[in-house]
Amino acid sequence: GTTPIRINESIPESDAAWAALESERKITYYQWVPFILGLQTIMFYLPNVAWQNVTFNRLGADLTAIIVKAMDALKATTAANREKMVSNVAKRLEMLLFAHRDYRRGKKADLKRRLHHACGIFLVNKR
């Protein structure tokens, strides 16, 4: 374990003084536990960051914001307000769909499309 000594205290010189100090202030947990917990926190947060990055780069829009707007429309109190919010969500989804329509034609475009479908998980871009 660890026995902390404050700045204004002197270091004990005898074994009896150490034993008395240890019985009163000994820290029994391992010192690296907070570091491991911090590392676990970071490791659990990284997939969320990666997912947000992939969805934003692939879609070009914040999908979470669209879902939040849809949930707000579900909780709306008046029909007019709900209609306005639903039309806003529908407009965002329509813009999202039209933004990613592939208008390219030809053999080169077809080859790129096939490669993207086969290896798309490795490519994080908007095509």
MOPAC internal coordinates of N, CA, C and O (Angstrom, degrees):
PM7 1SCF
backbone

  N    0.0000 0     0.00 0     0.00 0    0    0    0
  C    1.4436 1     0.00 0     0.00 0    1    0    0
  C    1.5166 1   110.75 1     0.00 0    2    1    0
  O    1.2310 1   121.40 1     7.37 1    3    2    1
  N    1.2786 1   114.93 1  -172.63 1    3    2    1
  C    1.4549 1   122.68 1  -178.07 1    5    3    2
  C    1.5149 1   109.20 1  -125.97 1    6    5    3
  O    1.2310 1   121.04 1   -40.48 1    7    6    5
  N    1.3084 1   115.61 1   139.52 1    7    6    5
  C    1.4568 1   120.81 1   175.77 1    9    7    6
  C    1.5196 1   108.31 1  -116.87 1   10    9    7
  O    1.2310 1   119.49 1   -69.41 1   11   10    9
  N    1.3280 1   118.59 1   110.59 1   11   10    9
  C    1.4664 1   120.09 1  -179.37 1   13   11   10
  C    1.5266 1   111.74 1   -77.08 1   14   13   11
  O    1.2310 1   121.55 1   -37.68 1   15   14   13
  N    1.3212 1   114.65 1   142.32 1   15   14   13
  C    1.4678 1   121.39 1   175.25 1   17   15   14
  C    1.5178 1   107.38 1  -123.11 1   18   17   15
  O    1.2310 1   120.76 1   -51.19 1   19   18   17
  N    1.3284 1   116.15 1   128.81 1   19   18   17
  C    1.4559 1   120.60 1  -178.82 1   21   19   18
  C    1.5223 1   110.62 1   -72.81 1   22   21   19
  O    1.2310 1   120.92 1   -17.03 1   23   22   21
  N    1.3211 1   115.85 1   162.97 1   23   22   21
  C    1.4686 1   121.38 1  -177.48 1   25   23   22
  C    1.5216 1   111.94 1   -62.87 1   26   25   23
  O    1.2310 1   120.49 1   141.90 1   27   26   25
  N    1.3176 1   116.67 1   -38.10 1   27   26   25
  C    1.4685 1   119.36 1  -175.44 1   29   27   26
  C    1.5250 1   112.91 1   -86.96 1   30   29   27
  O    1.2310 1   119.41 1  -174.66 1   31   30   29
  N    1.3373 1   118.73 1     5.34 1   31   30   29
  C    1.4617 1   121.43 1   178.90 1   33   31   30
  C    1.5260 1   110.58 1  -101.75 1   34   33   31
  O    1.2310 1   121.41 1   -25.25 1   35   34   33
  N    1.3020 1   114.91 1   154.75 1   35   34   33
  C    1.4692 1   119.49 1   176.11 1   37   35   34
  C    1.5265 1   109.07 1   -93.07 1   38   37   35
  O    1.2310 1   121.08 1   -24.08 1   39   38   37
  N    1.3166 1   115.54 1   155.92 1   39   38   37
  C    1.4572 1   121.21 1  -179.83 1   41   39   38
  C    1.5290 1   108.12 1   -78.39 1   42   41   39
  O    1.2310 1   120.41 1   -48.98 1   43   42   41
  N    1.3284 1   116.82 1   131.02 1   43   42   41
  C    1.4733 1   118.97 1   179.57 1   45   43   42
  C    1.5290 1   110.84 1   -62.83 1   46   45   43
  O    1.2310 1   121.13 1   -36.09 1   47   46   45
  N    1.3357 1   115.45 1   143.91 1   47   46   45
  C    1.4688 1   119.83 1  -177.37 1   49   47   46
  C    1.5208 1   113.06 1  -105.51 1   50   49   47
  O    1.2310 1   119.96 1   159.50 1   51   50   49
  N    1.3161 1   117.68 1   -20.50 1   51   50   49
  C    1.4658 1   119.02 1  -178.73 1   53   51   50
  C    1.5331 1   109.72 1  -109.07 1   54   53   51
  O    1.2310 1   121.84 1   -19.42 1   55   54   53
  N    1.3296 1   114.08 1   160.58 1   55   54   53
  C    1.4640 1   119.52 1   179.20 1   57   55   54
  C    1.5247 1   111.63 1   -65.76 1   58   57   55
  O    1.2310 1   120.42 1   146.26 1   59   58   57
  N    1.3228 1   116.80 1   -33.74 1   59   58   57
  C    1.4647 1   120.37 1   179.82 1   61   59   58
  C    1.5356 1   110.28 1   -67.05 1   62   61   59
  O    1.2310 1   120.44 1   141.41 1   63   62   61
  N    1.3378 1   116.76 1   -38.59 1   63   62   61
  C    1.4657 1   120.31 1   178.67 1   65   63   62
  C    1.5254 1   110.55 1   -67.17 1   66   65   63
  O    1.2310 1   120.62 1   140.96 1   67   66   65
  N    1.3591 1   116.42 1   -39.04 1   67   66   65
  C    1.4685 1   120.02 1   176.77 1   69   67   66
  C    1.5214 1   110.68 1   -63.80 1   70   69   67
  O    1.2310 1   120.77 1   136.65 1   71   70   69
  N    1.3251 1   116.13 1   -43.35 1   71   70   69
  C    1.4712 1   120.43 1  -179.55 1   73   71   70
  C    1.5281 1   110.47 1   -62.68 1   74   73   71
  O    1.2310 1   120.36 1   139.12 1   75   74   73
  N    1.3286 1   116.92 1   -40.88 1   75   74   73
  C    1.4714 1   120.12 1   179.04 1   77   75   74
  C    1.5296 1   110.38 1   -65.89 1   78   77   75
  O    1.2310 1   120.39 1   138.19 1   79   78   77
  N    1.3297 1   116.85 1   -41.81 1   79   78   77
  C    1.4648 1   120.96 1   179.52 1   81   79   78
  C    1.5306 1   111.20 1   -66.48 1   82   81   79
  O    1.2310 1   120.49 1   138.91 1   83   82   81
  N    1.3364 1   116.67 1   -41.09 1   83   82   81
  C    1.4645 1   120.38 1   179.23 1   85   83   82
  C    1.5178 1   112.13 1   -66.16 1   86   85   83
  O    1.2310 1   120.04 1   141.61 1   87   86   85
  N    1.3298 1   117.53 1   -38.39 1   87   86   85
  C    1.4643 1   119.58 1  -179.40 1   89   87   86
  C    1.5273 1   111.21 1   -67.49 1   90   89   87
  O    1.2310 1   120.59 1   155.14 1   91   90   89
  N    1.3053 1   116.49 1   -24.86 1   91   90   89
  C    1.4664 1   120.01 1  -177.38 1   93   91   90
  C    1.5313 1   112.96 1   -93.80 1   94   93   91
  O    1.2310 1   119.47 1   148.58 1   95   94   93
  N    1.3512 1   118.61 1   -31.42 1   95   94   93
  C    1.4687 1   120.17 1  -172.31 1   97   95   94
  C    1.5172 1   116.27 1  -131.19 1   98   97   95
  O    1.2310 1   118.75 1  -168.90 1   99   98   97
  N    1.2803 1   119.98 1    11.10 1   99   98   97
  C    1.4680 1   120.59 1  -175.02 1  101   99   98
  C    1.5288 1   110.89 1   -62.98 1  102  101   99
  O    1.2310 1   120.92 1   -47.55 1  103  102  101
  N    1.3373 1   115.85 1   132.45 1  103  102  101
  C    1.4616 1   122.21 1   176.24 1  105  103  102
  C    1.5227 1   106.66 1   -93.43 1  106  105  103
  O    1.2310 1   120.66 1   -58.12 1  107  106  105
  N    1.3365 1   116.35 1   121.88 1  107  106  105
  C    1.4621 1   119.10 1  -172.35 1  109  107  106
  C    1.5252 1   113.88 1   -95.11 1  110  109  107
  O    1.2310 1   118.87 1   164.40 1  111  110  109
  N    1.3151 1   119.76 1   -15.60 1  111  110  109
  C    1.4617 1   119.73 1   179.67 1  113  111  110
  C    1.5256 1   109.77 1   -82.96 1  114  113  111
  O    1.2310 1   121.48 1   -20.72 1  115  114  113
  N    1.3032 1   114.77 1   159.28 1  115  114  113
  C    1.4566 1   119.50 1   179.62 1  117  115  114
  C    1.5303 1   109.56 1   -73.56 1  118  117  115
  O    1.2310 1   120.70 1   -38.19 1  119  118  117
  N    1.3031 1   116.26 1   141.81 1  119  118  117
  C    1.4635 1   120.76 1  -176.16 1  121  119  118
  C    1.5216 1   112.52 1   -69.01 1  122  121  119
  O    1.2310 1   119.47 1   156.34 1  123  122  121
  N    1.3075 1   118.62 1   -23.66 1  123  122  121
  C    1.4546 1   120.41 1  -176.55 1  125  123  122
  C    1.5096 1   113.21 1   -85.77 1  126  125  123
  O    1.2310 1   119.23 1   174.66 1  127  126  125
  N    1.3229 1   119.08 1    -5.34 1  127  126  125
  C    1.4671 1   122.39 1  -178.63 1  129  127  126
  C    1.5325 1   112.13 1   -57.66 1  130  129  127
  O    1.2310 1   118.37 1   133.10 1  131  130  129
  N    1.3438 1   120.72 1   -46.90 1  131  130  129
  C    1.4705 1   118.75 1   178.48 1  133  131  130
  C    1.5286 1   112.75 1   -61.68 1  134  133  131
  O    1.2310 1   119.90 1   145.44 1  135  134  133
  N    1.3139 1   117.80 1   -34.56 1  135  134  133
  C    1.4659 1   120.50 1   178.83 1  137  135  134
  C    1.5299 1   110.94 1   -68.11 1  138  137  135
  O    1.2310 1   119.96 1   139.15 1  139  138  137
  N    1.3141 1   117.68 1   -40.85 1  139  138  137
  C    1.4590 1   121.43 1   178.08 1  141  139  138
  C    1.5286 1   110.25 1   -65.94 1  142  141  139
  O    1.2310 1   120.32 1   138.70 1  143  142  141
  N    1.3267 1   117.00 1   -41.30 1  143  142  141
  C    1.4642 1   119.91 1   178.05 1  145  143  142
  C    1.5246 1   110.79 1   -64.52 1  146  145  143
  O    1.2310 1   120.30 1   140.69 1  147  146  145
  N    1.3287 1   117.04 1   -39.31 1  147  146  145
  C    1.4633 1   120.30 1   176.35 1  149  147  146
  C    1.5184 1   111.74 1   -64.31 1  150  149  147
  O    1.2310 1   120.38 1   138.87 1  151  150  149
  N    1.3295 1   116.87 1   -41.13 1  151  150  149
  C    1.4665 1   121.35 1   177.55 1  153  151  150
  C    1.5314 1   110.89 1   -64.25 1  154  153  151
  O    1.2310 1   120.49 1   140.01 1  155  154  153
  N    1.3286 1   116.68 1   -39.99 1  155  154  153
  C    1.4619 1   119.72 1   176.97 1  157  155  154
  C    1.5235 1   110.92 1   -64.15 1  158  157  155
  O    1.2310 1   120.32 1   141.36 1  159  158  157
  N    1.3155 1   117.00 1   -38.64 1  159  158  157
  C    1.4654 1   120.66 1   177.59 1  161  159  158
  C    1.5194 1   110.53 1   -60.07 1  162  161  159
  O    1.2310 1   120.56 1   134.00 1  163  162  161
  N    1.3128 1   116.54 1   -46.00 1  163  162  161
  C    1.4615 1   120.92 1   179.61 1  165  163  162
  C    1.5269 1   110.02 1   -64.58 1  166  165  163
  O    1.2310 1   120.01 1   136.47 1  167  166  165
  N    1.3210 1   117.59 1   -43.53 1  167  166  165
  C    1.4547 1   120.77 1  -177.84 1  169  167  166
  C    1.5318 1   112.41 1   -66.27 1  170  169  167
  O    1.2310 1   119.94 1   148.69 1  171  170  169
  N    1.3349 1   117.73 1   -31.31 1  171  170  169
  C    1.4539 1   119.82 1   176.68 1  173  171  170
  C    1.5260 1   111.15 1   -78.44 1  174  173  171
  O    1.2310 1   119.72 1   156.53 1  175  174  173
  N    1.3182 1   118.15 1   -23.47 1  175  174  173
  C    1.4615 1   121.24 1  -179.07 1  177  175  174
  C    1.5352 1   111.84 1   -84.81 1  178  177  175
  O    1.2310 1   119.90 1   151.76 1  179  178  177
  N    1.3252 1   117.80 1   -28.24 1  179  178  177
  C    1.4717 1   121.24 1  -178.27 1  181  179  178
  C    1.5287 1   114.37 1   -58.49 1  182  181  179
  O    1.2310 1   118.30 1   138.00 1  183  182  181
  N    1.3353 1   120.85 1   -42.00 1  183  182  181
  C    1.4670 1   118.08 1   177.23 1  185  183  182
  C    1.5296 1   112.91 1   -61.20 1  186  185  183
  O    1.2310 1   120.33 1   145.11 1  187  186  185
  N    1.3287 1   116.97 1   -34.89 1  187  186  185
  C    1.4584 1   120.16 1   177.17 1  189  187  186
  C    1.5231 1   110.57 1   -64.06 1  190  189  187
  O    1.2310 1   120.37 1   135.58 1  191  190  189
  N    1.3179 1   116.89 1   -44.42 1  191  190  189
  C    1.4666 1   120.67 1   178.79 1  193  191  190
  C    1.5266 1   110.33 1   -63.21 1  194  193  191
  O    1.2310 1   120.69 1   136.85 1  195  194  193
  N    1.3325 1   116.28 1   -43.15 1  195  194  193
  C    1.4639 1   119.88 1   179.95 1  197  195  194
  C    1.5320 1   110.37 1   -63.90 1  198  197  195
  O    1.2310 1   119.98 1   137.89 1  199  198  197
  N    1.3313 1   117.64 1   -42.11 1  199  198  197
  C    1.4561 1   120.41 1  -179.37 1  201  199  198
  C    1.5294 1   110.72 1   -64.98 1  202  201  199
  O    1.2310 1   120.35 1   136.46 1  203  202  201
  N    1.3296 1   116.94 1   -43.54 1  203  202  201
  C    1.4643 1   119.79 1   178.37 1  205  203  202
  C    1.5278 1   110.70 1   -61.86 1  206  205  203
  O    1.2310 1   120.41 1   139.81 1  207  206  205
  N    1.3219 1   116.81 1   -40.19 1  207  206  205
  C    1.4562 1   121.15 1   179.95 1  209  207  206
  C    1.5259 1   110.89 1   -65.66 1  210  209  207
  O    1.2310 1   120.24 1   135.35 1  211  210  209
  N    1.3293 1   117.15 1   -44.65 1  211  210  209
  C    1.4600 1   120.53 1  -179.30 1  213  211  210
  C    1.5193 1   110.76 1   -65.54 1  214  213  211
  O    1.2310 1   120.11 1   133.89 1  215  214  213
  N    1.3234 1   117.40 1   -46.11 1  215  214  213
  C    1.4628 1   118.75 1  -178.13 1  217  215  214
  C    1.5113 1   111.12 1   -66.71 1  218  217  215
  O    1.2310 1   119.56 1   142.78 1  219  218  217
  N    1.3188 1   118.44 1   -37.22 1  219  218  217
  C    1.4643 1   119.50 1   179.79 1  221  219  218
  C    1.5307 1   110.12 1   -70.14 1  222  221  219
  O    1.2310 1   119.92 1   136.99 1  223  222  221
  N    1.3275 1   117.77 1   -43.01 1  223  222  221
  C    1.4604 1   120.41 1  -179.60 1  225  223  222
  C    1.5244 1   111.75 1   -69.64 1  226  225  223
  O    1.2310 1   119.82 1   144.31 1  227  226  225
  N    1.2973 1   117.94 1   -35.69 1  227  226  225
  C    1.4591 1   120.42 1  -179.59 1  229  227  226
  C    1.5233 1   111.27 1   -75.91 1  230  229  227
  O    1.2310 1   120.55 1   138.71 1  231  230  229
  N    1.3325 1   116.56 1   -41.29 1  231  230  229
  C    1.4525 1   119.92 1  -175.56 1  233  231  230
  C    1.5202 1   112.83 1   -90.85 1  234  233  231
  O    1.2310 1   120.25 1   150.60 1  235  234  233
  N    1.3147 1   117.13 1   -29.40 1  235  234  233
  C    1.4576 1   119.75 1  -176.55 1  237  235  234
  C    1.5121 1   112.06 1    77.82 1  238  237  235
  O    1.2310 1   120.30 1  -169.33 1  239  238  237
  N    1.3174 1   117.02 1    10.67 1  239  238  237
  C    1.4578 1   121.50 1   179.11 1  241  239  238
  C    1.5200 1   108.37 1  -145.82 1  242  241  239
  O    1.2310 1   121.39 1   -18.34 1  243  242  241
  N    1.2980 1   114.94 1   161.66 1  243  242  241
  C    1.4550 1   120.11 1   178.95 1  245  243  242
  C    1.5224 1   108.27 1   -87.70 1  246  245  243
  O    1.2310 1   120.54 1   -78.59 1  247  246  245
  N    1.3212 1   116.57 1   101.41 1  247  246  245
  C    1.4543 1   121.51 1  -177.13 1  249  247  246
  C    1.5258 1   111.22 1   -64.21 1  250  249  247
  O    1.2310 1   120.39 1   146.64 1  251  250  249
  N    1.3172 1   116.86 1   -33.36 1  251  250  249
  C    1.4576 1   120.45 1   179.11 1  253  251  250
  C    1.5238 1   110.85 1   -62.71 1  254  253  251
  O    1.2310 1   120.30 1   140.94 1  255  254  253
  N    1.3291 1   117.04 1   -39.06 1  255  254  253
  C    1.4666 1   120.11 1   179.40 1  257  255  254
  C    1.5201 1   110.97 1   -64.98 1  258  257  255
  O    1.2310 1   119.89 1   142.84 1  259  258  257
  N    1.3309 1   117.82 1   -37.16 1  259  258  257
  C    1.4598 1   120.88 1   178.10 1  261  259  258
  C    1.5250 1   110.36 1   -65.93 1  262  261  259
  O    1.2310 1   120.22 1   138.59 1  263  262  261
  N    1.3148 1   117.18 1   -41.41 1  263  262  261
  C    1.4602 1   121.07 1   179.35 1  265  263  262
  C    1.5241 1   110.44 1   -66.03 1  266  265  263
  O    1.2310 1   120.27 1   139.34 1  267  266  265
  N    1.3337 1   117.10 1   -40.66 1  267  266  265
  C    1.4704 1   120.65 1   177.81 1  269  267  266
  C    1.5217 1   110.47 1   -62.81 1  270  269  267
  O    1.2310 1   120.25 1   138.61 1  271  270  269
  N    1.3318 1   117.13 1   -41.39 1  271  270  269
  C    1.4701 1   120.51 1   177.64 1  273  271  270
  C    1.5251 1   110.47 1   -62.41 1  274  273  271
  O    1.2310 1   119.84 1   139.67 1  275  274  273
  N    1.3345 1   117.92 1   -40.33 1  275  274  273
  C    1.4640 1   121.24 1   178.41 1  277  275  274
  C    1.5300 1   110.73 1   -64.57 1  278  277  275
  O    1.2310 1   120.32 1   139.62 1  279  278  277
  N    1.3236 1   116.99 1   -40.38 1  279  278  277
  C    1.4682 1   120.24 1   177.53 1  281  279  278
  C    1.5230 1   111.13 1   -66.05 1  282  281  279
  O    1.2310 1   120.35 1   142.50 1  283  282  281
  N    1.3314 1   116.94 1   -37.50 1  283  282  281
  C    1.4645 1   120.20 1   176.38 1  285  283  282
  C    1.5249 1   110.85 1   -64.31 1  286  285  283
  O    1.2310 1   120.46 1   142.82 1  287  286  285
  N    1.3229 1   116.73 1   -37.18 1  287  286  285
  C    1.4658 1   120.30 1   177.78 1  289  287  286
  C    1.5240 1   110.42 1   -65.45 1  290  289  287
  O    1.2310 1   120.51 1   145.77 1  291  290  289
  N    1.3230 1   116.64 1   -34.23 1  291  290  289
  C    1.4594 1   120.69 1   178.42 1  293  291  290
  C    1.5269 1   111.08 1   -65.86 1  294  293  291
  O    1.2310 1   120.33 1   147.24 1  295  294  293
  N    1.3338 1   116.97 1   -32.76 1  295  294  293
  C    1.4577 1   122.13 1  -177.37 1  297  295  294
  C    1.5303 1   113.46 1   -92.47 1  298  297  295
  O    1.2310 1   119.96 1  -178.39 1  299  298  297
  N    1.3313 1   117.69 1     1.61 1  299  298  297
  C    1.4661 1   120.68 1  -177.42 1  301  299  298
  C    1.5265 1   110.45 1   -62.89 1  302  301  299
  O    1.2310 1   121.23 1   -34.18 1  303  302  301
  N    1.3348 1   115.25 1   145.82 1  303  302  301
  C    1.4685 1   119.79 1  -175.27 1  305  303  302
  C    1.5245 1   112.64 1   -88.48 1  306  305  303
  O    1.2310 1   119.74 1   141.49 1  307  306  305
  N    1.3112 1   118.11 1   -38.51 1  307  306  305
  C    1.4717 1   120.08 1  -178.37 1  309  307  306
  C    1.5185 1   110.24 1  -103.86 1  310  309  307
  O    1.2310 1   121.33 1   -26.29 1  311  310  309
  N    1.3230 1   115.05 1   153.71 1  311  310  309
  C    1.4664 1   120.15 1  -178.84 1  313  311  310
  C    1.5226 1   111.18 1   -67.26 1  314  313  311
  O    1.2310 1   120.13 1   143.05 1  315  314  313
  N    1.3306 1   117.35 1   -36.95 1  315  314  313
  C    1.4651 1   120.45 1  -179.47 1  317  315  314
  C    1.5272 1   110.63 1   -66.34 1  318  317  315
  O    1.2310 1   120.87 1   138.42 1  319  318  317
  N    1.3108 1   115.94 1   -41.58 1  319  318  317
  C    1.4692 1   120.67 1   178.93 1  321  319  318
  C    1.5305 1   109.84 1   -65.45 1  322  321  319
  O    1.2310 1   120.79 1   138.04 1  323  322  321
  N    1.3438 1   116.09 1   -41.96 1  323  322  321
  C    1.4648 1   120.52 1   179.20 1  325  323  322
  C    1.5268 1   110.23 1   -63.15 1  326  325  323
  O    1.2310 1   120.34 1   136.79 1  327  326  325
  N    1.3252 1   116.95 1   -43.21 1  327  326  325
  C    1.4654 1   121.33 1   179.80 1  329  327  326
  C    1.5264 1   110.70 1   -61.50 1  330  329  327
  O    1.2310 1   120.90 1   138.58 1  331  330  329
  N    1.3183 1   115.89 1   -41.42 1  331  330  329
  C    1.4688 1   120.92 1   179.20 1  333  331  330
  C    1.5355 1   110.69 1   -63.58 1  334  333  331
  O    1.2310 1   120.45 1   136.33 1  335  334  333
  N    1.3288 1   116.74 1   -43.67 1  335  334  333
  C    1.4672 1   120.75 1  -178.76 1  337  335  334
  C    1.5287 1   111.36 1   -68.95 1  338  337  335
  O    1.2310 1   120.20 1   139.77 1  339  338  337
  N    1.3242 1   117.21 1   -40.23 1  339  338  337
  C    1.4652 1   120.57 1   179.29 1  341  339  338
  C    1.5269 1   110.08 1   -65.39 1  342  341  339
  O    1.2310 1   120.08 1   139.47 1  343  342  341
  N    1.3310 1   117.45 1   -40.53 1  343  342  341
  C    1.4628 1   119.19 1   178.18 1  345  343  342
  C    1.5261 1   110.98 1   -65.76 1  346  345  343
  O    1.2310 1   120.05 1   146.37 1  347  346  345
  N    1.3296 1   117.51 1   -33.63 1  347  346  345
  C    1.4669 1   121.33 1   176.49 1  349  347  346
  C    1.5331 1   110.34 1   -64.75 1  350  349  347
  O    1.2310 1   120.40 1   135.56 1  351  350  349
  N    1.3273 1   116.84 1   -44.44 1  351  350  349
  C    1.4688 1   120.99 1   178.72 1  353  351  350
  C    1.5308 1   109.88 1   -64.64 1  354  353  351
  O    1.2310 1   120.38 1   137.38 1  355  354  353
  N    1.3382 1   116.88 1   -42.62 1  355  354  353
  C    1.4604 1   120.55 1   179.71 1  357  355  354
  C    1.5236 1   111.09 1   -63.55 1  358  357  355
  O    1.2310 1   120.54 1   141.16 1  359  358  357
  N    1.3319 1   116.58 1   -38.84 1  359  358  357
  C    1.4608 1   120.03 1   178.72 1  361  359  358
  C    1.5248 1   110.75 1   -65.10 1  362  361  359
  O    1.2310 1   120.49 1   138.05 1  363  362  361
  N    1.3357 1   116.66 1   -41.95 1  363  362  361
  C    1.4707 1   119.85 1   178.24 1  365  363  362
  C    1.5300 1   111.37 1   -63.54 1  366  365  363
  O    1.2310 1   120.53 1   137.75 1  367  366  365
  N    1.3395 1   116.59 1   -42.25 1  367  366  365
  C    1.4638 1   119.58 1   179.37 1  369  367  366
  C    1.5272 1   111.15 1   -66.38 1  370  369  367
  O    1.2310 1   120.50 1   141.48 1  371  370  369
  N    1.3263 1   116.65 1   -38.52 1  371  370  369
  C    1.4600 1   120.01 1   178.26 1  373  371  370
  C    1.5262 1   111.01 1   -64.72 1  374  373  371
  O    1.2310 1   120.46 1   137.45 1  375  374  373
  N    1.3255 1   116.73 1   -42.55 1  375  374  373
  C    1.4705 1   120.29 1   177.19 1  377  375  374
  C    1.5223 1   110.20 1   -62.67 1  378  377  375
  O    1.2310 1   120.70 1   141.56 1  379  378  377
  N    1.3330 1   116.26 1   -38.44 1  379  378  377
  C    1.4599 1   121.06 1   179.02 1  381  379  378
  C    1.5279 1   110.57 1   -64.27 1  382  381  379
  O    1.2310 1   120.18 1   137.33 1  383  382  381
  N    1.3164 1   117.27 1   -42.67 1  383  382  381
  C    1.4640 1   120.56 1  -179.75 1  385  383  382
  C    1.5217 1   112.18 1   -68.30 1  386  385  383
  O    1.2310 1   120.26 1   137.58 1  387  386  385
  N    1.3232 1   117.12 1   -42.42 1  387  386  385
  C    1.4571 1   119.90 1  -178.41 1  389  387  386
  C    1.5288 1   111.84 1   -73.04 1  390  389  387
  O    1.2310 1   119.84 1   153.49 1  391  390  389
  N    1.3193 1   117.90 1   -26.51 1  391  390  389
  C    1.4617 1   120.71 1  -179.63 1  393  391  390
  C    1.5224 1   111.57 1   -68.62 1  394  393  391
  O    1.2310 1   119.98 1   155.05 1  395  394  393
  N    1.3293 1   117.64 1   -24.95 1  395  394  393
  C    1.4665 1   120.59 1  -175.56 1  397  395  394
  C    1.5242 1   113.04 1  -110.26 1  398  397  395
  O    1.2310 1   120.44 1  -160.92 1  399  398  397
  N    1.2820 1   116.77 1    19.08 1  399  398  397
  C    1.4562 1   120.05 1   176.22 1  401  399  398
  C    1.5284 1   108.60 1   -74.64 1  402  401  399
  O    1.2310 1   120.95 1   -44.91 1  403  402  401
  N    1.2964 1   115.80 1   135.09 1  403  402  401
  C    1.4605 1   120.79 1  -177.04 1  405  403  402
  C    1.5298 1   109.24 1   -96.91 1  406  405  403
  O    1.2310 1   120.65 1   -69.02 1  407  406  405
  N    1.3278 1   116.36 1   110.98 1  407  406  405
  C    1.4565 1   121.81 1  -177.57 1  409  407  406
  C    1.5289 1   112.59 1   -98.87 1  410  409  407
  O    1.2310 1   119.91 1  -179.37 1  411  410  409
  N    1.3109 1   117.78 1     0.63 1  411  410  409
  C    1.4662 1   119.96 1  -176.35 1  413  411  410
  C    1.5191 1   111.15 1   -73.72 1  414  413  411
  O    1.2310 1   121.15 1   -34.31 1  415  414  413
  N    1.3236 1   115.41 1   145.69 1  415  414  413
  C    1.4614 1   121.70 1   178.86 1  417  415  414
  C    1.5323 1   109.12 1  -130.41 1  418  417  415
  O    1.2310 1   120.34 1   -18.81 1  419  418  417
  N    1.2988 1   116.96 1   161.19 1  419  418  417
  C    1.4533 1   121.52 1   176.03 1  421  419  418
  C    1.5117 1   112.64 1   111.70 1  422  421  419
  O    1.2310 1   121.18 1    -5.85 1  423  422  421
  N    1.3302 1   115.35 1   174.15 1  423  422  421
  C    1.4586 1   121.50 1  -176.88 1  425  423  422
  C    1.5230 1   112.45 1   -69.05 1  426  425  423
  O    1.2310 1   120.69 1   139.53 1  427  426  425
  N    1.3300 1   116.28 1   -40.47 1  427  426  425
  C    1.4613 1   120.40 1  -179.58 1  429  427  426
  C    1.5288 1   110.73 1   -64.83 1  430  429  427
  O    1.2310 1   120.40 1   136.61 1  431  430  429
  N    1.3158 1   116.84 1   -43.39 1  431  430  429
  C    1.4589 1   120.93 1   178.66 1  433  431  430
  C    1.5219 1   110.77 1   -65.63 1  434  433  431
  O    1.2310 1   120.38 1   141.67 1  435  434  433
  N    1.3276 1   116.88 1   -38.33 1  435  434  433
  C    1.4553 1   121.18 1   178.59 1  437  435  434
  C    1.5287 1   110.57 1   -65.38 1  438  437  435
  O    1.2310 1   120.30 1   138.84 1  439  438  437
  N    1.3395 1   117.02 1   -41.16 1  439  438  437
  C    1.4643 1   120.99 1   177.47 1  441  439  438
  C    1.5299 1   110.64 1   -63.71 1  442  441  439
  O    1.2310 1   120.48 1   135.75 1  443  442  441
  N    1.3364 1   116.69 1   -44.25 1  443  442  441
  C    1.4671 1   120.30 1   178.35 1  445  443  442
  C    1.5309 1   110.62 1   -60.98 1  446  445  443
  O    1.2310 1   120.61 1   138.73 1  447  446  445
  N    1.3280 1   116.43 1   -41.27 1  447  446  445
  C    1.4599 1   121.30 1  -179.95 1  449  447  446
  C    1.5256 1   110.90 1   -63.19 1  450  449  447
  O    1.2310 1   120.64 1   136.51 1  451  450  449
  N    1.3406 1   116.39 1   -43.49 1  451  450  449
  C    1.4643 1   120.11 1   178.76 1  453  451  450
  C    1.5205 1   111.77 1   -64.83 1  454  453  451
  O    1.2310 1   120.49 1   136.85 1  455  454  453
  N    1.3318 1   116.67 1   -43.15 1  455  454  453
  C    1.4650 1   119.94 1   177.63 1  457  455  454
  C    1.5252 1   111.20 1   -62.46 1  458  457  455
  O    1.2310 1   120.96 1   140.32 1  459  458  457
  N    1.3041 1   115.76 1   -39.68 1  459  458  457
  C    1.4659 1   119.11 1   179.98 1  461  459  458
  C    1.5300 1   110.70 1   -66.12 1  462  461  459
  O    1.2310 1   120.09 1   140.66 1  463  462  461
  N    1.3140 1   117.43 1   -39.34 1  463  462  461
  C    1.4641 1   120.14 1   177.81 1  465  463  462
  C    1.5185 1   111.05 1   -68.09 1  466  465  463
  O    1.2310 1   119.85 1   144.25 1  467  466  465
  N    1.3338 1   117.88 1   -35.75 1  467  466  465
  C    1.4626 1   121.26 1  -178.92 1  469  467  466
  C    1.5299 1   111.88 1   -76.85 1  470  469  467
  O    1.2310 1   120.23 1   140.66 1  471  470  469
  N    1.3388 1   117.16 1   -39.34 1  471  470  469
  C    1.4666 1   121.54 1  -174.34 1  473  471  470
  C    1.5175 1   111.94 1  -118.64 1  474  473  471
  O    1.2310 1   119.74 1  -157.81 1  475  474  473
  N    1.2980 1   118.09 1    22.19 1  475  474  473
  C    1.4630 1   121.72 1  -173.45 1  477  475  474
  C    1.5077 1   114.60 1   -62.02 1  478  477  475
  O    1.2310 1   120.20 1   152.25 1  479  478  477
  N    1.3257 1   117.23 1   -27.75 1  479  478  477
  C    1.4544 1   119.48 1  -178.91 1  481  479  478
  C    1.5283 1   111.98 1   -68.21 1  482  481  479
  O    1.2310 1   120.58 1   156.13 1  483  482  481
  N    1.3228 1   116.50 1   -23.87 1  483  482  481
  C    1.4612 1   120.49 1  -179.49 1  485  483  482
  C    1.5157 1   112.80 1   -87.60 1  486  485  483
  O    1.2310 1   120.16 1   166.82 1  487  486  485
  N    1.3190 1   117.31 1   -13.18 1  487  486  485
  C    1.4588 1   121.63 1  -177.26 1  489  487  486
  C    1.5195 1   109.99 1  -107.54 1  490  489  487
  O    1.2310 1   120.72 1   -58.64 1  491  490  489
  N    1.3171 1   116.24 1   121.36 1  491  490  489
  C    1.4595 1   120.39 1   178.94 1  493  491  490
  C    1.5206 1   106.61 1  -111.20 1  494  493  491
  O    1.2310 1   121.00 1   -95.33 1  495  494  493
  N    1.3110 1   115.69 1    84.67 1  495  494  493
  C    1.4592 1   120.38 1   178.54 1  497  495  494
  C    1.5274 1   109.43 1  -154.39 1  498  497  495
  O    1.2310 1   120.99 1    -0.84 1  499  498  497
  N    1.2979 1   115.70 1   179.16 1  499  498  497
  C    1.4568 1   120.12 1  -178.56 1  501  499  498
  C    1.5246 1   111.33 1   -98.12 1  502  501  499
  O    1.2310 1   119.72 1  -156.15 1  503  502  501
  N    1.3081 1   118.13 1    23.85 1  503  502  501
  C    1.4630 1   127.72 1  -179.74 1  505  503  502
  C    1.4628 1   109.00 1    85.73 1  506  505  503
  O    1.2310 1   120.10 1   180.00 1  507  506  505

